[in-house]
Amino acid sequence: MKGYFISVEGGDGSGKSTQMQRIEAYLTEMGQEVLLTREPGGTPMAEKIREMILDPANRDLTGRAEMLLYAAARAQHVEEKILPALRAGKTVLSDRFTDSSIAYQGFGRGLGDMVAEVNRIATGGLEPDLTIFLNITPAAGMARKNRQDGHVLDRLEQEKAAFHEAVYAGYLQLAKENSTRIADIDADRPAEAVFADIRKALDRVFGFVPQK
């Protein structure tokens, strides 16, 4: 039995970490065996690539090299962790997947359609059954980030506002073009209200009876 694959997407400060915890708890409560993972990362090798990508010291990393590093980490992640879990009937819940690369490198770096093609190769065509897009403007998201005590901005978070606006435009286009797969959730609200809408999307995909 093949398991379900759920990804959670959104710009910086969209509340992914909070909602990932809520989603994992809800799916577990509903009887799913959940594998929680993240990108870039999820395996020892992919985590090393993550460090390279996000290290602020690596300012000279080009957009194309960045795209290929993400794809390499994703290829390892899919083959080593995601596919075995799905084949075992588990629900895989991933903090980011291919949509992140399309938004950040395709739109943010201006690399266009080549990003989707490279990632088709990296993933073998694997797509999530459901993608939760936590929709918040870059300005609102970064304001949240800046309120977090002790948070040190990584290399991508340190990019200029124009980059983050391009990434956001990419996410909006992806959500519009893939409305069956992507649940576009207004994330500029209290966490409880955001999760209420996420739960509706989960209930639809998994066939859970909605809670009263």
C-alpha positions in Angstrom: 0.0 0.0 0.0 1.4 3.4 -1.0 1.3 6.1 1.6 0.5 9.7 1.3 3.0 12.4 0.6 2.3 15.9 2.0 4.5 18.9 1.6 4.3 22.3 3.3 5.5 25.4 1.5 5.8 29.1 2.2 8.2 32.0 2.4 10.2 32.9 5.4 8.1 33.6 8.5 5.1 31.8 7.1 4.7 29.6 10.2 5.7 26.3 8.7 7.4 24.9 11.8 4.3 25.6 13.9 1.9 24.1 11.4 4.1 21.1 10.7 3.8 20.1 14.4 0.0 20.5 14.3 -0.3 18.5 11.1 1.9 15.7 12.4 -0.2 15.6 15.6 -3.5 15.6 13.8 -2.5 12.9 11.3 -1.1 10.7 14.1 -4.4 11.2 16.0 -6.3 10.0 12.9 -4.3 6.8 12.8 -1.5 7.7 10.3 2.1 6.6 10.7 3.9 9.9 10.0 7.5 10.4 8.8 8.4 14.0 9.4 11.3 15.4 7.3 12.6 18.6 5.7 14.3 20.0 2.6 17.0 20.7 2.0 18.1 17.9 4.2 16.3 14.8 5.6 19.3 12.5 5.2 22.9 12.8 6.5 24.3 13.6 3.0 21.4 16.1 2.2 21.9 17.8 5.6 25.6 18.5 4.6 24.3 20.1 1.3 21.8 22.1 3.4 24.7 23.6 5.4 26.5 24.6 2.3 23.4 26.2 0.7 22.3 28.2 3.7 25.7 29.3 5.1 25.9 33.1 4.8 29.6 32.8 4.2 28.9 31.2 0.8 27.9 34.5 -0.8 29.6 33.6 -4.1 27.3 30.6 -4.8 25.7 31.2 -8.2 22.0 30.7 -8.8 22.6 27.7 -11.1 24.9 26.0 -8.6 22.4 26.6 -5.9 19.7 25.0 -8.0 21.8 21.9 -8.7 22.7 21.6 -5.0 19.1 21.6 -4.0 18.3 19.0 -6.7 21.2 16.8 -5.5 19.9 17.0 -1.9 16.4 16.2 -3.1 17.5 13.2 -5.2 19.2 11.7 -2.2 16.3 12.5 0.0 13.7 10.9 -2.3 15.6 7.7 -2.9 16.9 7.2 0.6 14.0 8.3 2.7 10.8 9.4 1.0 10.2 6.5 -1.4 10.9 3.7 1.1 8.5 5.3 3.6 5.8 5.7 1.0 6.2 2.1 -0.1 5.9 1.0 3.5 2.5 2.8 3.7 3.6 5.7 5.8 2.5 9.3 5.4 5.5 11.5 4.6 5.2 15.1 5.8 8.0 17.3 4.3 8.9 20.8 5.2 9.4 22.0 1.5 9.7 20.0 -1.7 10.1 20.8 -5.4 7.8 23.9 -5.3 10.4 25.6 -3.2 13.0 25.2 -5.9 10.7 26.5 -8.6 9.8 29.5 -6.4 13.3 30.3 -5.1 15.5 29.4 -8.1 13.0 29.5 -11.0 11.5 32.9 -10.0 13.8 34.3 -7.3 17.0 33.6 -9.3 15.3 34.0 -12.7 16.3 30.5 -13.9 12.8 29.7 -15.3 11.6 26.4 -16.6 15.0 24.6 -16.3 14.3 24.3 -12.6 11.2 22.2 -13.0 13.0 20.0 -15.6 16.1 19.4 -13.3 13.8 18.5 -10.4 11.8 16.1 -12.5 15.0 14.2 -13.0 16.0 14.5 -9.3 12.6 13.2 -8.1 11.8 10.7 -10.8 8.6 12.6 -11.3 7.4 12.2 -7.7 4.8 14.8 -6.6 3.0 15.4 -3.3 -0.6 14.2 -3.0 -1.2 17.5 -1.2 0.8 20.7 -0.8 -0.1 23.2 1.9 1.0 26.7 0.8 1.1 29.0 3.8 0.4 32.3 2.0 1.9 35.4 3.7 3.5 38.5 2.0 7.3 38.8 2.3 7.0 41.9 4.4 4.7 40.3 6.9 6.8 37.1 7.0 10.1 38.9 7.6 8.5 41.0 10.3 7.7 37.8 12.1 11.2 36.5 11.6 12.7 39.7 13.1 10.6 39.3 16.2 12.1 35.9 16.9 14.6 36.2 19.7 18.1 35.0 18.8 17.2 34.1 15.2 20.2 34.4 12.8 19.2 35.0 9.2 20.6 32.4 6.8 22.0 33.2 3.3 18.6 33.2 1.6 16.8 35.1 4.3 19.5 37.8 3.9 18.5 38.4 0.3 17.1 41.7 -0.7 13.3 42.4 -0.7 13.1 42.1 -4.5 14.3 38.5 -4.3 11.6 37.6 -1.8 8.9 39.4 -3.8 9.9 37.3 -6.9 9.7 34.1 -4.8 6.3 35.1 -3.5 5.1 35.8 -7.0 6.3 32.3 -8.0 4.4 30.7 -5.2 1.2 32.5 -6.2 1.6 31.3 -9.8 2.2 27.8 -8.7 -0.9 27.8 -6.4 -3.0 29.2 -9.3 -1.7 26.6 -11.8 -1.9 23.6 -9.5 -5.1 24.4 -7.5 -6.1 20.7 -7.2 -2.8 19.8 -5.5 -2.0 23.0 -3.7 -4.2 24.3 -0.8 -3.6 28.1 -0.7 -4.0 29.0 3.0 -4.0 32.6 4.3 -1.2 32.4 6.9 -1.3 36.0 8.1 -3.8 35.0 10.9 -3.6 33.3 14.3 -2.2 29.8 14.2 -5.4 28.2 15.2 -7.4 29.8 12.3 -4.7 28.7 9.9 -4.7 25.1 11.0 -8.5 25.0 10.8 -8.2 25.5 7.1 -5.3 23.1 6.8 -7.3 20.4 8.5 -10.1 20.8 5.9 -7.6 20.2 3.2 -6.2 17.1 5.0 -9.7 15.8 5.6 -10.5 16.1 1.9 -7.3 14.2 0.8 -7.4 11.5 3.4 -11.2 11.1 3.5 -11.4 11.8 7.2 -14.9 12.6 8.5 -14.8 16.4 9.4 -14.8 17.2 13.1 -17.8 19.1 14.4 
